[in-house]
Amino acid sequence: MKTEHIEVVDYDSKWVNDFNQIKGEIEEALKDLVLAVEHVGSTSVPLLAAKPIIDLDVVIDQNDLKEVIYLLENHGYIYEGDLGLKDREAFRYEGKEHLRTHHLYVCPQDSKELKRHLAFRNYLRKHPNTVKE
């Protein structure tokens, strides 16, 4: 999904439920290939204003990437490659109107991008004064 207009809105506690709904569909599609599904990006930080788009990192074993791509494609996702970021595979989608708009990334468990996303999220979750700033 390509974002053409970005709107930043106040934090919405519904984003947690939106994430869980998307996560459930991903876990159903990938079964035991999923090591974790992480809610990352601005919507994952309580009280932080954000674009109302859920960012998810699906953590996998690198050896399972081809199978994960295949399974996600069979569930309406379109593989876009790494979009210039090593060890972070991007997917767009069609026909998922029942889900909140989201960005889906698949990362091996040792991915630098995954570590960067988690560090951003975890820092802000632990530092509410930084969120206020």
C-alpha positions in Angstrom: 0.0 0.0 0.0 1.4 3.4 -1.0 0.5 6.3 1.2 -0.2 9.5 -0.7 -1.7 11.6 2.1 -0.4 11.4 5.6 -2.7 12.5 8.5 -1.5 12.5 12.1 -4.3 12.0 14.7 -4.4 11.7 18.4 -3.7 8.3 20.0 -6.6 5.9 19.7 -6.7 2.9 22.1 -8.6 1.0 19.4 -5.2 0.6 17.6 -4.3 -2.2 19.9 -7.5 -4.1 18.9 -6.8 -3.3 15.2 -3.3 -4.8 15.6 -4.6 -7.9 17.3 -7.1 -8.5 14.5 -4.5 -8.2 11.8 -2.1 -10.3 13.9 -4.7 -13.1 14.1 -5.1 -13.2 10.4 -1.3 -13.4 9.9 -0.9 -16.1 12.5 -3.8 -18.1 10.8 -2.1 -17.8 7.4 1.4 -18.7 8.6 0.7 -21.0 11.5 3.9 -22.3 13.1 6.2 -20.3 10.8 5.6 -17.2 12.9 8.0 -16.6 15.7 6.3 -13.3 16.7 4.2 -10.6 15.3 5.3 -7.2 16.7 3.2 -4.0 16.7 5.8 -1.3 15.8 5.7 2.3 14.7 3.9 5.2 16.2 0.5 3.4 16.7 2.3 1.0 19.1 3.1 3.7 21.6 0.4 4.7 24.1 -0.6 8.4 23.9 1.6 9.2 20.9 -0.1 11.0 18.0 0.4 9.0 14.8 -0.8 8.2 11.3 -3.7 5.8 11.8 -1.9 3.0 10.0 -0.8 -0.1 11.9 2.8 -1.2 11.3 3.6 -4.9 11.9 6.8 -6.8 11.8 6.3 -10.6 11.3 9.3 -12.3 12.7 10.4 -15.6 11.0 13.3 -17.9 10.6 15.2 -16.7 7.5 15.0 -20.2 6.0 11.2 -19.9 5.9 11.1 -16.8 3.8 10.0 -18.4 0.5 7.2 -20.3 2.2 6.1 -17.2 4.1 5.9 -15.2 0.8 3.9 -18.0 -0.8 1.5 -18.3 2.1 1.0 -14.5 2.4 0.4 -14.3 -1.3 -2.3 -16.9 -1.0 -4.0 -14.7 1.7 -4.2 -11.5 -0.4 -0.8 -10.0 0.2 1.5 -8.9 -2.6 5.2 -9.3 -2.1 7.2 -6.1 -2.9 10.7 -7.1 -2.0 12.9 -5.3 0.5 12.3 -1.8 -0.9 15.9 -1.1 -0.3 16.1 -2.2 3.4 18.0 -5.4 3.9 16.3 -8.1 6.0 12.9 -6.4 5.9 10.5 -7.7 3.3 7.5 -5.5 2.5 4.0 -6.6 1.5 1.0 -4.6 0.2 -2.5 -6.0 -0.1 -5.9 -5.8 -1.8 -9.3 -6.8 -0.5 -8.8 -6.4 3.2 -11.4 -3.7 3.9 -12.3 -5.4 7.1 -8.9 -4.6 8.6 -7.4 -1.3 9.6 -5.0 0.1 7.0 -1.6 -1.5 7.7 2.0 -1.9 6.6 3.2 -5.5 6.8 6.8 -6.4 7.0 8.5 -9.8 7.4 11.8 -9.9 9.1 14.2 -12.6 10.1 14.8 -12.8 13.8 18.2 -11.3 13.6 17.2 -8.3 11.3 18.7 -4.9 12.0 15.5 -3.3 10.9 13.5 -5.4 13.4 15.8 -4.4 16.2 15.6 -0.7 15.2 11.8 -0.9 15.2 11.6 -2.6 18.6 14.2 -0.2 20.1 12.1 2.8 18.9 8.9 1.4 20.3 10.4 0.2 23.6 12.2 3.4 24.3 9.1 5.5 23.8 6.9 3.1 25.9 9.4 3.4 28.7 9.8 7.2 28.4 6.4 8.9 28.5 7.9 12.3 28.9 9.6 11.9 25.6 6.2 11.0 24.1 4.8 14.2 25.5 7.6 16.3 23.9 
